[in-house]
Amino acid sequence: MSTATLPQIVSYGHELDMSEDKFGLLRDSSDAATDFEELRRHREQDGYLYMKGYLDRDEVLNARAALTDRLAAAGILDENHPNIDAVAKPGSGYGFKPEMTEGCEPVQKLLYSGRIPEFYRQFYGEEIRHYDFTWLRAIGPGKGTNPHCDLPYMGRGTHQHSTCWLPYGDISFELGGLMVLEGSHKRMDLLKNYAYRDVDGYCENKPAEVKKVAKDGGWSFTGTLSHNPPTLRNKFGGRWLTAEFQAGDFLTFGMFMVHASLDNRTENRLRISSDSRYQRASEPIDERWVGIKPPAHGLNGKRGLIC
């Protein structure tokens, strides 16, 4: 599809340059869905794998129904619309909602049993384990997530783990799904002073950082690469790549892939998606994301160093 036929894409309040050398659509690798050697080549080359319809659509929509019922019970949805439509009640506190996945059997089953973990077993060629924390987002109208890599948030174990981004429903360009920056995983010349930093790390010999991080529970830095996706693309090169996603689509990428999301430009609908993480069981794991109640970015997840 030529970018000339696409609507104007907006991310973090910025209109993206829609020229064909600056914007494009994700490569669909579903034709190689059972050829893991080929999938590994795709992932090494592209930094991501996108497979349309790889998951059972009904199973994904069943998980969506469970999540929207929970969002409704929390007073986040407009009661004048069916829960499944995920129409937001203005000012109801939508956004980052990981608690919605706790004990939610359809979501836990979808993410952590069946086809998704089996994919990673085959991809890594050995037994895997997943993080026990699930990043669930119910994003309302407004700005999306700004560009970043995942490693600064989860880099205390292996650096070879993977993110699975999953849409719980169909996501149009207007509703705003995830986008990746083509080739960015190979730009370590630009990432090396960023990617290995730890948002929960702090300098014990710097009182201001001790207060901000260890005492007040903040971050030493936000993990953000830029608030301006077009400018960042100009720096890295490549194209911003996205798609109109459907329930059942599967997208995975590594820790050095620069990604962001489109703005939600609907009037009142929530974009519901999750991030889950998987790695080789033989490799070290980041302690912030495992256990019955993972420390996450809380006070117990902070780490002091002498700088």
C-alpha positions in Angstrom: 0.0 0.0 0.0 1.4 3.4 -0.9 1.7 5.9 1.9 -0.2 8.3 -0.3 -3.4 6.4 0.4 -3.0 6.5 4.2 -4.4 9.1 6.5 -2.1 11.5 8.3 -0.5 9.7 11.2 0.0 11.5 14.5 2.3 10.5 17.3 2.8 12.4 20.6 1.1 15.4 19.0 3.3 15.5 16.0 2.3 14.8 12.4 4.6 12.2 10.9 6.2 12.8 7.5 4.3 10.4 5.3 6.9 10.2 2.5 7.6 6.6 1.5 11.2 6.9 2.7 10.1 8.0 6.2 6.9 6.0 6.9 5.6 2.6 6.0 3.7 -0.5 7.1 5.0 -3.4 9.2 6.2 -6.4 7.3 3.9 -9.3 7.8 5.8 -12.5 8.5 2.8 -14.8 8.8 3.8 -16.7 5.7 6.8 -18.0 7.7 4.8 -18.7 10.9 6.0 -22.3 11.2 9.6 -21.7 9.9 11.4 -20.6 13.0 14.8 -20.4 11.3 13.3 -17.9 8.8 11.5 -16.1 11.6 14.9 -15.7 13.4 16.3 -14.2 10.2 13.4 -11.8 9.9 13.8 -10.7 13.6 17.5 -10.2 13.2 17.0 -8.1 10.1 13.9 -6.2 11.0 14.2 -6.1 14.8 10.5 -7.2 15.1 8.1 -9.9 14.0 4.5 -9.1 13.0 2.2 -11.9 12.1 -1.4 -11.1 11.2 -4.0 -13.5 12.5 -1.4 -15.6 14.3 -3.6 -16.0 17.4 -7.2 -17.2 17.7 -9.4 -14.1 17.2 -12.2 -15.4 19.4 -9.8 -16.1 22.3 -8.4 -12.6 22.1 -12.0 -11.1 22.0 -12.9 -13.2 25.0 -10.0 -11.7 26.9 -11.2 -8.3 25.7 -14.7 -8.9 27.1 -13.2 -9.9 30.5 -11.1 -6.8 30.6 -13.9 -4.4 29.5 -16.1 -5.9 32.2 -13.4 -5.2 34.8 -13.0 -1.6 33.4 -16.7 -1.1 33.7 -16.8 -2.4 37.2 -14.1 0.1 38.1 -16.2 3.0 36.7 -14.0 3.7 33.7 -16.5 3.0 31.0 -19.6 4.9 29.9 -22.5 2.8 31.1 -24.6 4.1 28.1 -22.6 1.8 25.8 -21.9 -1.9 25.8 -18.8 -2.8 27.8 -17.2 -4.5 24.9 -17.1 -1.2 22.9 -14.7 0.3 25.5 -16.3 3.7 25.4 -14.6 5.8 28.1 -16.3 7.9 30.7 -14.7 11.3 30.6 -12.2 11.8 33.4 -12.6 8.3 34.7 -8.9 7.4 35.2 -8.1 5.3 32.2 -4.5 4.7 31.3 -2.0 2.2 32.7 -4.1 -0.6 34.3 -1.9 -3.6 35.1 -4.2 -4.6 38.0 -6.9 -5.5 35.5 -5.0 -8.6 34.4 -4.5 -10.0 38.0 -6.6 -13.1 38.3 -8.2 -12.5 34.9 -8.2 -16.0 33.6 -8.9 -15.3 29.9 -5.9 -12.9 29.8 -3.6 -15.1 31.8 -4.5 -18.1 29.6 -4.0 -16.1 26.4 -0.6 -14.7 27.3 1.0 -17.5 29.4 -0.3 -20.8 28.0 -1.0 -22.0 24.5 0.3 -20.4 21.4 2.2 -17.4 22.7 4.6 -19.2 25.1 4.9 -22.0 22.6 6.0 -19.5 20.0 8.8 -18.3 22.3 9.9 -21.9 23.1 10.3 -22.5 19.4 11.9 -19.2 18.7 14.5 -19.5 21.5 14.9 -23.2 20.9 14.7 -24.1 24.6 12.4 -23.7 27.7 11.3 -20.2 28.4 9.9 -18.3 31.3 7.8 -15.1 31.3 7.6 -12.1 33.6 4.8 -12.3 36.2 3.9 -8.7 35.6 1.6 -7.8 32.7 1.6 -4.2 31.4 -2.1 -3.5 30.5 -3.0 -0.2 28.9 -6.5 1.2 28.3 -5.5 4.4 26.5 -8.1 7.1 25.9 -8.2 10.0 23.5 -4.9 12.0 23.5 -1.2 11.5 23.1 0.3 8.1 22.8 3.5 6.8 24.3 6.7 8.6 23.3 9.7 6.9 21.7 11.8 4.6 23.9 13.4 1.2 24.1 12.4 -1.4 26.8 15.8 -2.2 28.2 16.1 0.8 30.6 12.9 -0.5 32.4 13.9 -4.2 32.6 17.6 -4.6 32.0 18.9 -6.3 35.2 18.7 -9.8 33.8 19.3 -11.0 30.3 19.2 -8.5 27.4 17.9 -11.1 25.0 14.3 -11.1 26.2 11.3 -10.2 24.1 8.2 -8.0 24.3 4.9 -9.2 23.0 2.6 -6.4 22.2 -1.0 -7.6 21.9 -4.1 -5.6 20.7 -7.4 -6.6 22.4 -9.6 -5.7 19.5 -9.3 -4.0 16.1 -7.1 -0.9 16.2 -7.5 1.6 13.4 -5.0 4.3 12.6 -7.4 6.7 14.3 -7.5 4.6 17.5 -3.7 4.4 17.4 -1.6 1.3 17.7 2.1 0.7 18.2 4.8 1.8 15.8 8.5 0.8 15.5 11.4 2.7 14.0 12.9 0.7 11.2 16.5 -0.5 11.8 16.8 1.3 15.1 17.9 -1.9 16.9 21.1 -1.8 14.9 21.9 1.8 15.8 24.0 1.1 18.9 26.1 4.1 18.1 23.1 6.2 19.1 21.7 3.8 21.8 24.7 2.8 23.8 24.6 5.7 26.2 20.9 5.4 26.6 19.8 1.7 26.5 21.9 0.4 29.4 20.7 3.0 31.9 18.3 1.8 34.6 15.3 4.0 35.4 15.3 2.7 39.0 19.0 3.1 39.5 20.4 6.0 41.5 23.7 7.4 42.8 24.0 6.8 46.5 26.6 9.6 46.8 24.2 12.1 45.2 21.7 13.3 47.8 19.2 14.7 45.3 19.0 11.3 43.5 18.7 9.5 46.8 15.7 11.6 47.7 14.1 11.4 44.2 14.5 7.7 43.7 15.1 5.8 46.9 12.9 7.9 49.2 10.2 9.4 46.9 10.0 6.4 44.6 10.7 8.3 41.4 13.0 7.5 38.4 16.6 8.7 37.9 15.5 9.3 34.3 12.2 8.6 32.4 13.5 6.2 29.8 12.2 8.5 27.0 14.4 9.0 23.9 12.4 11.9 22.5 9.1 13.7 22.7 9.3 14.4 18.9 9.0 11.2 16.8 9.7 13.0 13.4 12.9 14.6 14.8 14.0 11.2 16.2 13.5 9.5 12.9 15.6 12.2 11.2 18.4 11.3 13.6 18.2 7.5 13.3 17.1 7.2 9.7 14.7 4.4 8.6 10.9 4.7 8.6 8.3 4.7 11.3 6.3 1.5 10.7 2.8 0.6 11.9 -0.4 -1.1 10.9 -4.1 -1.2 11.4 -4.2 -4.1 13.8 -6.9 -6.7 14.3 -7.7 -9.0 17.2 -5.5 -12.0 16.7 -2.4 -10.1 15.4 0.9 -10.8 17.0 3.8 -8.4 17.3 7.1 -9.1 19.1 10.4 -7.3 19.3 13.6 -7.1 21.3 14.9 -4.7 24.0 16.8 -2.4 21.6 13.9 -1.7 19.2 12.8 1.9 19.3 9.1 2.1 19.4 6.2 4.4 20.3 2.5 4.6 19.7 0.1 6.6 17.7 -2.2 9.1 19.3 -5.7 8.1 20.0 -7.7 10.5 17.9 -11.2 9.0 18.6 -13.8 11.0 20.5 -14.2 8.6 23.4 -12.9 5.1 22.8 -10.2 3.2 24.6 -7.3 1.4 22.9 -6.7 -1.7 25.0 -3.4 -3.5 24.6 -0.9 -5.4 26.7 2.9 -5.9 26.9 4.2 -9.2 28.2 7.8 -10.4 28.3 9.5 -13.8 27.6 13.0 -15.1 27.8 15.1 -18.2 27.9 14.7 -19.9 31.3 18.4 -20.5 31.4 19.2 -16.8 31.5 19.1 -14.4 34.5 15.8 -12.6 35.0 15.1 -9.0 36.3 13.9 -9.4 39.9 11.5 -6.5 39.6 9.1 -8.4 37.4 8.7 -11.8 39.0 6.8 -13.2 42.0 3.3 -13.1 43.3 3.5 -9.3 43.8 6.5 -8.1 41.7 8.3 -5.1 43.1 8.0 -3.4 39.6 9.2 0.3 39.8 8.3 0.6 43.5 10.7 1.3 46.4 11.8 -2.3 46.6 12.9 -2.2 43.0 15.3 0.7 43.4 19.1 0.1 43.2 21.8 2.3 44.6 25.3 2.6 43.1 28.4 4.7 43.9 28.7 6.9 40.8 
